[in-house]
Amino acid sequence: MKKLLQNKIKNLFATNRMSFLVVLSFFCLFENFIIRTILTIKEFPAIGRPLIDLPKIFLAGIYNDSLNFTYLAIPVVIYLLLIPEKIYKTKFHFYLTHFFAFIVISIYSLQAHSEWFFWSEFTARFNFIAVDYLVYTKEVLGNIRESYPMHLIYLSVFGSAAIVYGLFFQFLKKIHFEGHEPRFSHRLKSALVVLSLPLCSFFIFENAFRKISENQMVNELSYNGLWQLFHAFRHNELDYYSFYKTLENDKVRQFMNKELNSSGANKDSAAGSPYYRKITTNGPEKKYNVILVGVESLAASFMHRFGGQPNITPHLDELANNSLFFSNIYATGTRTIRGLEALTLSVPPTPGFSIVKRPNNENLFSIGKVFKDRGYDTKFIYGGYGYFDNMNYFFGNNNFSVIDRTNFKRDEYVMANIWGVDDESLFNKVLKEADESYRSRKKFFSFVMTTSNHRPFTYPEGRIDIPSHTSREGAVKYTDYSIHKLLKDAEKKPWFHNTIFVIVADHGVGGRGTAEIPMDQFHIPFFIYAPTIIKPQVVERLASQIDVAPTVLALLNFSYDSKFFGKNILQMSPDEERAILGTYSSLGYYSKGTFVTLGVNKSVGFNHYDPKTMTFSKGAQENKEVLNEAISYYQYASYLWKNGLYGSEVKEIKESK
């Protein structure tokens, strides 16, 4: 029996040239098994039920790896179908086959190494972030070169590829010298069978085993990285009405009309339309300057008051005691452009790309417009190249003048990495621009975006006690140092006592965990500092990043026509407290102790979340009130964008039936 089985296997390799695909599939499954095993060991503490979850991870993983391979096999199948037997048996083709096999193995090896580093940064398999970054190869490749010892990584990639190639060498040799399939009709039958697999995968099996557990870590570990990359590329913009739970539009409008016309100052809705209302305040407007600093990846957890190391953010911890400090604020997303979207437009994170990167994002209602209409100099100041993530175009077409890396002379910065100049030099540029506006007798609103707290975590030496290019903690401490220096240097300026400094993170760190949307990783600090204008106070109300702009404008006593979804945090009632946050395709909403997750395929999940302990508990009972609130926010935001109702001019607005 054993000999018969061996002969059967030998005959399979000897009679069907498509058996070359069997070897390639082994490469695929072997490489993905190795990286999945390594990542599973790394995240083992987060796997709540190992006896149940480990079989799920590896069985679903093999399934997902196989689906991925069916797509990769398409060009190989076509080649093996079309190449004549005469050429197939030549030495040239023998060497070509081996060269191709080694390249494939090397690609798999490179994928495995890349997934390790991607996972270390985002705790996820390849996803929409990887797709997004593929557009900006200069920055991404530059970041990799500056962050990692590439010579060792290359050695590991090709060394491991050579080992795997050696293991499969005899199989490749057997296929070439013993395989024969001279008749095209026979090859065609085999090819059609194999080519039917990706079609079945695409139309029938694509979403099978997408969610095998309530533990998101288990789901991520079961995914195939390349398959995730392909899936994210195809779903880079998601229509809310097609993919998510909805309500009747009239119900949504009624809820949003009530929701957005609350919080004291939000009055006088125009024609009952919640997306256009008048914000009215008592007393004269306060024409103070405003410098809003968006800080890269400044999670609240870095601060000592939220459990961070005591020596990492000493200045920010002190600033929290000397400013109007909001201790319970949550970012809307996990990317800088989500933070820019929330801070500029005050809108929820609709699924797909941020509005910053979408077409037709010109002349929107923004915080820049509110200041520009009052004669302010409005500037977006960024230490990197603003073409990245479409920032220059977005801000340049939404009432801001743009200053980026191209506007820095060589003597204006100490050092720079692939993402931008050091934070000190960026802030010095901010002070220069403020001086220029002051000399021109103009008020100014500057929106500043930092970069130093970003891998490769490099900064000028000698500023802090942690060497450059060693850790994120060092980058955080350098950012802390730079913000302190900015405020101290600003005190010497004639415009300081008439200026409000707003400091808020663009997003936290991580963005993945056992929960599909780990809310604790979205927790960010928010400071408003103006020692001669604003009295220090700690505000503990739960709020969202979209509430920053309305709160700042309320402190200035501005009355204006608004399309913001955000509210003045200082006038929120306890019933109005909520957090709005999401990933690329999962939308989250937290209110009244219940966390609702809206997912594709109209899925809905409920969890309990305790903001004080920042812990989730699974399996909350359905709360229809909070669910309807969540749907209303996201559905209405998507509705307005889809119908072009974010325009900055009131005359553009028409109620869509």
TARA-V125520 format. One line per field, one symbol per residue. ss: DSSP state (A for helix, B for strand, O for the rest). psi: psi as a letter, one per 20 degrees, with the letter a starting at -180 (. if undefined). burial: 1 if it has 9 or more other C-alpha atoms within 8 Angstrom, else 0. A space follows every 10 residues. Layout:
# TARA-V125520
ss = ???
psi = ???
burial = ???
This chain:
# TARA-V125520
ss = OAAAAAAAAA AAAAAOAAAA AAAAAAAAAA AAAAAAAAAA AAOAAAOOOA AAAAAAAAAA AAAAAAAAAA AAOAAAAAAA AAOOAAAAOO AAAAAAAAAA AAAAAAAAAA AAAAAAAAAA AAOOOOOAAA AAAAOOAAAA AAAAAAAOOA AAAAAAAAAA AAAAAAAAAA AAAAAAAAOO OOOAAAAAAA AAAAAAAAAA AAAAAOOOOO OOOOOAAAAA AAOOAAAAAA AAAAOOOOOA AAAOOOOOAA AAAAAAAAAA OOOOOBBBBA AAOOOOBBBO OOOOOOOOBB BBBBBOOOBA AAOAAAOOOO OOOAAAAAAA AOOBBBBBBB OOOOOAAAAA AAAAAOOOOO OOOOAAAOOO OOOBOOAAAA AAOOOOBBBB BBOOOOOAAA AAAAAAOOOO BBBOAAAOOA AAOOOBBOOB BOAAAAAAAA AAAAAAAAAO OOOBBBBBBO OOOOOOOOOO OOOOOOOOOO OAAAAAAAAA AAAAAAAAAA OOOOOAAABB BBBBBOOOOO OOOOOOOOAA AABBBBBBBO OOOOOOBBBO OOBBAAAAAA AAAAAOOOOB BBOOOOOOAA AOOAAAOOBB BBOOOOBBBB BOOBBBBBBA AABBBBBBBB OOOOBBBBOO OOOAAAAAAA AAAAAAAAAA AAOOOOBOOA AAOOOOO
psi = gghggghggg hghiioiiih hgghhggghg ghgghhgghg ggjhhiohmg hghghgghgh ggghhggghh ghighggggh ghpqhghhjr hghghgghgg ghgghhgggh gggghghggh gilqrpbhgg gghhhmhggg hggghihqnh hhggggghgh hhggghhjgh gggggghipp mhphhghggg ghggihghgh gghgjgjpkh oiqiohgggg hiqpghghgg ghhhlipppg hhirprrphg hghgghgggi kalfinrlpo kjohiorpop rqrqqomqqp ooooppknqh ihqhijjrqi jglhhhhhhh ijropoilqp qiajqghggg gghgilqqnq qbqqhhjqrl kqlrorhhgg ghijjqoppo ppiaoihpkk gggghhjlkq qpoahijpqh jiqgrqahha rqhghghhhg hghggghghj kqqqopoppr ihlppjlqrp qihrjpqqkh rhhghghggg ghgghghghh hiqiigikpp pppqqhrbqd jqbhqhnnhh iipqqoqopn higppqqppj pprrhiiggh gghhhikppq pqjqirrohi jprhiipqpo qragippqpp qkipoppprr kkqpqpqqpo hgilqqprkq qpnhghghgg ggghghghgg ghjkjjqiph iipppp.
burial = 0000000000 0111111111 1011101110 1110110011 0010001000 0011011101 1101111111 0011011101 1000100110 0011000100 1101110111 1110110110 0111111101 1010011011 0111111000 0010001101 1101100100 0101110111 1001001101 1001101101 1000000000 0100111111 1111111110 1110010101 0011101000 0110111101 1110111011 0011111111 1000000111 1111111111 1111000110 0111111011 1111111111 1111011111 1111111111 1111011000 1011111111 1100011111 1111110001 1101111111 1111100000 0011011111 1111111111 1001101100 0111111111 1111111111 0001001111 0101111111 1101110001 0000011011 1111111111 1111111110 1111111111 1001011110 1111111111 1111011110 0111111110 0100001111 1111111111 1001111111 0111011111 0001010001 0000011111 1111111101 1000111100 0000000
